[in-house]
Amino acid sequence: MQSLFQVRFLKEKALILFFYFLLAALLSPHHKYYIHLADTFQYLTIAQDYSMGDFTEAINSYWNPLFSWLLTGFLKIGIEPFSAIQLLQIIIGAIALLGIFVLIPFKKENRILFLLLWLSFAILIISFALLMASPDLLLLTISIWYLISISDKHFYFNNKYSFLLFGLTDALLYFAKGAGFVFFLLSFSLINILFIIRKDSNIKKIASNYFSSIGIFLILSSFWIILISQKEGKLLFSSTPEYNFNLIGPVSNPSVLGELHHPFEWNGLIPPFQKNSLNAWEEPQKLTLKNWSPLHSEQEFFHYIKIILRNIWSLQSYYFGLDAGTVLLLGILFLWIYRRDEIKNILSNNIIPIIIAVSCTFPYIFVLVTERYIWINIVILGIIAISVFKELLLISKHISIAFLLMFTFLIAYKPAIEMLTFHDDYTNIFSEKESFEKYISGNTASVLTSDEIGGENYTKSTIINYLSHGKYFGMIPVPEQNKSMGNELKKYQIKYLLSWNDAYTISNSLYTEAVTFPKSGVKVYKLK
């Protein structure tokens, strides 16, 4: 725990942090409006509810509150919303990087190699901060410091207040994302079982620390659980697992290998559920999805097996293609040939990070795996890679250096390419903010053609409604709902219809005028 604050290697840490903030300053203007997810607007809208004191609307069982709580502070002091998101993400990333300094300690005898490794993680973290405005970086950061704390046995067993720290840290995991609830209970329980097996302390002390930490965690978490349970009318810790499980069902998404589709892509128009909501996506748990279970029928059982196999395949594609994980496997294979006994020591010395990785990843295998959900795994690969590097040094200095250089390169390569070659469709939309404000006022919908990506259409249309202070009622799939379009538009009093695809023609009987906004490429129909 003290290695972060010791004077040794302070210059190296300061150098990497300087590079991190310099890179953030240079790149952030070019990524300010790179809104990869419609989720971003939900956290922003919820933060604005908190800042205005509208706590009833802000409480949400799907979007956990910590990211919005932190964002509220920046909004309250008058920082522009998207600048606030960037600033918050950059600060969170810096705290994550400080944790990486602790988990992957600097080695003076390999100064250049470790500077490059730290540098590669700085590039990785800044890509997380700038390209994904979501709580996933926040969860990663808390997970890193949770790993640091639980790996320090002296602190865990000898500090009489350690249970308070673990209870608080683990409540923060839950407040960051609903998955943090399961992640903590699973990982913390397995690690304490490990302590008993290894006899790291007497069973009474281990049990005392465990149940005290769990108690603090449950007390702190219960405040949020009570609030969302009261709002939803049933006991739950998060509505996310149920929604995601039903989303992958055979009715909602019958093609296991296809693009994942959400209800707003096929259900037609869906009104926002709350008065301050920008769209219905603020409360996905209220969207209509068919319940299912792999125990209901043979068809649903095999559908679920396919989902699990797809998720496992997705995991290997994240780390074991042209990735750092492949280099790590090659290093371990080399040790298997020349120093087989040391592999057991590497696994033993890194058993806690491995438990953390498994506990974070394993539950997602049974529902839905996305790379950003399990970012902690990349850091843990780095921890194990250092152990492999040390053993390879005893075999061949050249091989060990080549191993670490290749691992370092692949940590940074993809994030660097993504930041330098990203295609930002959203800056053009924001550049026409004043025009949207003047022209659009009221309820809005968009048309979704068969050759469009639903999520992209939804996000871009949401941006326009955010800028024009309107309400977005979602998408009308065409030509499937051609006949019912007029009735749908009248039912929800839609005043403006957005079209991102000029190939589809709107009937003249529906609108009075149409305006094309050249920079964003959207055509807006003013309806009768």
N, C-alpha and C positions, 0 to 999 in steps of 0.2 A: 504493500500500500504506500510505502514511503518513496518508492523509486521515482515517482512523478515529480516529487518536490526536492529531491536531492540536487546538490549543486552540480554533480557530475553530469556531463552531456546536456547541460542547460542550453548551451550555445546551439547544439544540434537541434534540440527541440524548438528553440526560438526561430531557427532558420527555416524549419519545415512549416511552422505556423505562419511565419512571414510569407512564405511562398503560397500557402493556402489562402490567406486573406488577399494577397495580391492577385492570385488567379480568380478569386471570387469577385474582386473589384473590376477586373478586366472583362470577365465573361457575363456578369449579372445583367448589364444593360442589354445584352443580346438575347438573354433568356427570360427577361422579366415577364413576358406574356406567353411563355411556353406552358400552357395549362394542359398537361397530359391527361388529366382526369376530370370528369364532371364532378367527382368527389370534392375537388378543391373548393368549389363554390358552396358546397354544403357546410364545410368547416368555416368558411368565411361568413356565410349567412348566420350560422349559429353564433359565431364570435360577435357579430354585429348585434344579435339579440341580447347577448350578455352585456355588451357595452351600453345598450339602451335600457338595461334593467328588466328586460322581458324574459324572465327565467322560466316561465311556464312553457313558452315555445322553444327555448334553448335546450331544455332537457330532452334527450333523444336516446332511444335504446339501441339504435343502429350505429350512430357515429359517437364513439366515446369522447369524453370532454376535454382531455388534457391539452391537445393541440389548439383547440378553440379558446381554452382558458388563457394559454400563453399568448395567443394572437390578440386577444382582447386588450391586453396591456399595451401593445403597440398601437392599436386603433384608438385607445383612449387618449394617448398623447398626440394624436393627430397625424400619424404616419399614413401615407396613402396605402390602401389595402394590399396591393400586389407588391409594393416595396416592403411592406410589413411582413408578408409571407416570406419573401426572399431573405430579409434580415434575420427573421426567426430561424429559418432553415440553416443559414450560414453559421449562426451562433450554436445551434444544436450540433451541427457537423463538427465545429471546432472542439466541442466537449467530447464528441466521439473520438476525434483524433487524439486528444489528450489521453483517453483511455487506451487507445492502440499503442501509445508510447509505453504504457505500463505492461500491456499484455505481450508486446514484442519488444523486449528491452534492447537497447543499443549495445553493440559490441565494438569496443575501441579497436581491436586487432583487425576488424573487417569494416572499418569506418565508411568507406565509399559504398560498399554493398548495402549496409544497413541504412545509410542516408537515402539511397535509391529506393529501398524497400519502403521506408517511411514516406518518401515522395510519391510512390505509386499509390499508397493508401490515401494520401492527401488528394490525389487526382480522383480516386474512386469516390471518396466522401463528397467532394465538391460536385461531382456528377449527380450523386443522390440528392444533394441539396438543391441544385438548380433545375434538374430535369424531372423531378417527381415531387410535386407539392402535396404531400400527404403525411400522415403521422408515422409512416414506416421508418423514416430516419430517426424520429423521436424514440420509437420502440427499440431500434438498434442501439441507440446511445444509452438508454437505460439498461438494456441487456448487457452491454459491454461493462458497465460499472457494477452491475449485479454479478457478473462473472468474476471481475476483479475482487470483489468483496468476499464471495463465497470460496474463492481459491485461497484466501488468506486464513488458514486454519487457526493461527495464533489469535488473530482478531476475532474470529467467530467464536472460539471457545473461551477466551480469556478476557474479553471486554464485556463487562456486565450489561452494557447498553446495546450490544450488537443486535439483539432481537428487535429493538426499536428501528434500527437502520434497515434491517431486512424486511420487516413488516411494512415500513414506509416505501422502500424501493420497490417492493413487489406490488404494492397498491398502485404505484406510479405506472408499472407495467400494464396493469388492468385499466387504469384511467387513459393510457395512451391508445390501447386497442383492446377490444373484447377478448381477442385470442390470448392476451397477456394473462388472463385469469387462469386458463388451462395450462399455459406454458409454465407459469410459476409453480402451481400446485404439483405438476408432474415433475419438473426438474428439481425443485427443492426437496420433494419426497425421495426421489431416487438418489440425490446427493447425500442426504442424511442416512439412507440405507447403506450407501457406500461407506460413510464414516463409521457405521456400526460394524460392517464387515471387516474394514481395515483396522478397527479398534483405535481410531484416532483420538478417542476420549472414552470415558466410561459411559455406559448406556444411559444412565440417569441424566448426565449433563447434556448428551445429545438430544434426548427426548425433551428435556426442559427447554433447550434452545429452539427446537423444532416447533413445539406446540405454542411457545410464547410468540415466535415469529408469525406462525399461522394465525394466532389470535389477533395480533395487531393488524395483520393483513385483512382479516375478515371484518374487523371492526371498522377500519377505514373504508373498505370496499362496500360495506353494508349501506353506508349513506347513499351512495350512488345507486345501488341495487334497489333500495327502498323507493327512491325517486322515480326510477324508470318503471319499476313494477307497478307503482300507483298509477302512472300515466297509461301503461298498457293494460292494466286490469288483470294482470297475472304475474306470478313470481318468475323472474328471469334475471340472468346476469348480463345478457346481451341478446338482441334479436338477430344478430348477424349469422350465427351458425344455422338457424332454421331456414332463413332466407337462402343462404348459399346452398344448403343441402337440397331444398326444393328446386332451386335454379338449375341444378345439374341433373334433374330427374328426366325420365324418358319422354314426358309430355312437353316440358319446357325446352329442353335441348336434346332431342333424340339422337343427333349425330355427335358421338363422343369425341371424334377427332376434328369436328368443325369449329367454326367461330362460335364463341359463347354469346348467346343472345339474351337480353333482358326484356322484361314485360313491356317496357315502353316502346319496343321495336315491333310488337305485334298486337298490342291491346288497343291501338288507336289513341285517342286523346284521353289523358288522365289529368284531372285538375290538381293543383297543389293542395296538400291536406291541411295546411295552416295559413293564417292570414299573412305572415311574413315570409312564407316559403317562396323561393324563386321558381321551383318546379316540384313535381311529385317525388323526385329522387332524394329529397331531403328525408323522406320516411319510406325507404324501400320495403320495410316490413309490412306496409299496408297495401303493397301491390299484389295483385291476384296471381298466385302460383298454386299449381295442383300439388297436394301432399302425395308423397309416395314412400315406399319402403322396400328394400331388397327382399324382405320377407313376405311381401304381398303376393308375388307371382314369380314364376321361373324367368319371365322376360325381364322383370325389374331386377332380379338377382344377377343375371348375367350382364345387364346394363351397368350395375354397380361394380362388378368385377372389372369390366372394361375401363371404368372411371379410375379405379385404383391403379390398374396397369398403366393407364395414360399418365397419371400423376407421377408414378415412379419413373416413367420414361422422361417426363418433363424435368425431374430432378437431375438425371444424368446429363440432360442437354444443357442445363445451367452451368455445370462445373466440369464436365468431362468430354467436351468437344475440343475445340481449339481454345482451351481455358487453363487456368492455373491448376485446377484439380487434376488434370491429365498429367502435368509435370510432377505434381506431388505423387501420384500413383507410380510414375516411372521411377522416381527417387526411392519409394518404398520397395518396388520390385528389385531395384539394384541392391538395396540392403538385404533383401530376402536371399539374394544369391551369395553375397559376400559376408554379411554380418546378421544372419537370421535371428540370433538371440536378442539383438538390440531392438527389433521391432516390438517385442513384448514390452520392453522398457519404455519405448516411445508411447505406446498405447497406455501403459500404466501411468506415466507421468502426465499424460494429457487426458485422463479419464473424465475429469470434471468438464473441460470444454466440449468433449465428445458428448457427454450427457446433455449439456446445454443445447448442442446442435440437434441431437435426436429429439429432445423434448419440444423444441421449437418446430421441427419439421414433421415429425410423426403424425400429429393430429390432422395436418393439412392433407396428408396422403388419402385420407378417407373422405375428403370433401373437395377442395379446390386448391391447387398449388399455383402460386404466382411468385416469381423470383423475388419481388420486393418484400414479400411477407417473411422471407427467410434470409435476409441480408446478413444476419449474424454468422451464417455458415462461412462466408468469405473470410471474415476475420479469424474464425477458428481454423480454417485451412492455413492461414498465415502462421498461426501459433504452432501447428503441427509441422509445417514446412521448416521452421527454425530448428525443431528437434531433429528432423531428417538431415538438415544441413550440417548440424554438429557431428552427426555420425558419419556422414559422407566425407567430412574433413579428415577423419581418421583413415579413410581408404585412399582418397586422392584429392588433393587441394584443387586441381583443375576441374575435376568432375563436380565437386561441391560448389565451386564458384559458378560454373555453367548452369548448374541446377537452380541456384538462387537467382541468378540473372534472368533466366528464362521465366521462372515463377514471377519475379518482380515485373517483368515486361508484360506478361499476360494479365496481371492484376490491373494494370493501368491502360492497356491497349484499347479494349472495347469502350470503356468510359470516355477516353480521350477522343476516339473516333466519333462517338455519339455527340459529344459537346461541340466538335468542330464541324460536323456535317449535318446536324439536325436541320429539319425543314420546318420552319415556324409559320404556320398558316394564320396564327392568331394575332400577331402584331398588326397586320393589315386591318383586322376587325377593330382592334382598339384605336387605330388611327382615325377611324370614322365615327368615333364616339359622339361628337357633337351633332353629326348628321342623323345618327340613330335617335338621339334624344329629341331632336326637332321633329322627326317624321313619325316615330313609333310611340304610341301611347295606348296602353291597354293590354288585353289578353292576346297572346300570340301563339301560333302553332307553326309547324313546318311539314313539308311533304317529304317522304322517304321513298326514293325509287329503288328498284331491285338491285341496281349496280352501285349503291352507296353503302358505306359502312355506318351502321346505325349509331354507334357510340360517338363517332366523329360528328355526325349531323347533330346529334343531341347536345354535344359539348359546345359546338360553334353557335348553335341557336340559343343555348343558355347564356353564352357570353353577350350576345346582342340584347337579350332581355335584362341581363344585369346592368348593362350600360344604359339602357333606355328606361330602367326602373319599371319594367313590365312583369307580367306573369306568363310563364311558358307552360303550355298545356301538352307539350309533347309532339309526336309525329303521327302523320296519317300515311300508312303504307299504300303506295300506288303501284300498279293499277288495282290491287286487291280490293281497296275500299273506295273506288271511284264513285260508285252509286250512292254510298252513304256519306260522302264527304260533305255535301251541303248541309245535311241534317246534323252531322257532328259539329260543324263550325257554328251553326245557329244555336245548338244545344248549350254550348259553353261560351256563347257571345264572343267568339274570336273576331278580332278586328283586323288582324294582320296575319298573312300567311307567308312564310319564308320558303324560298326554293333555292337549293344549292346546285341544282342540275337543270340547265337550260333545255335539255332534251325533252323534258316533260312539260306539256302545255296545260295551263289551268284554263278551265272553261270561262269564257267572257261573262257568263251570267252570274259569276260569283264575286267579281270585283269591279271597282270603279276606276282604279288606276294602278299602275305598276311602276316601280322605280328600281333600277339596278344600281347597286353601290359598287363602283368599279374596283376599289382596292380589295374589299373582302370577297367580291364575286357573288354576293347574294342578291337575289331578286325578291323584292318585298311587294306583295299584293295587298292593297287596301281594300278590304271586303265591304260588300254592300250591307 
